[in-house]
Amino acid sequence: MTITPVELRHVDLKRGLFGYDRASVDQLLEEIERSFEETWRERADFADRIEQLQSEIARHRELEALLRTTLVSAERSSHDLKTQAKKEADLVVEEAHAEARSISRAATAERERLLAESRKIRALLEAALDAVGDASEAEAA
C-alpha cells in the first residue's frame, strides 16, 4: 500500500506516557519504508522505460532520415530517367524525320527519273509513229 504525502500529513499518532506510541510509529515507518521502496522501484522502472522509448525514438528518427534520403534519391533518379528518356525520344524522332526526308528525296528523285524516262519513251514513240506515218504516206503515194 502506498502512502501519499496527503495521508502522511493527516496521520494521527497515539501519544504515550513519554511521547508517541512506539508501536504505531514503527508501523507507520514500515509503511513509509514500503511506500518509498515501491516509489523508487516505479521510478527506476519508469527511468528504464524512458531510456527504452528514447532509444526507439532515436531509431525511428534514423529510419525517417534514411527514408527521406531514399525518397529524395528516388525522386532524383526518376527525374534523371525522365530527362534521359525525353532526350532519347527526341533523338529517335529526329532520326525518323531525317529518314523520312531521305526517303522523300529518294522518291522525288525516282519520280523525276521516271518522268524523264517516260518523256524519252514518248518522244521515241512519237518519232517512231512519225516515221511509220511517213513510210505509209510514201508507200501510198
Helices and strands as residue ranges (DSSP letters): H 5-9, E 15-16, E 19-20, H 22-140
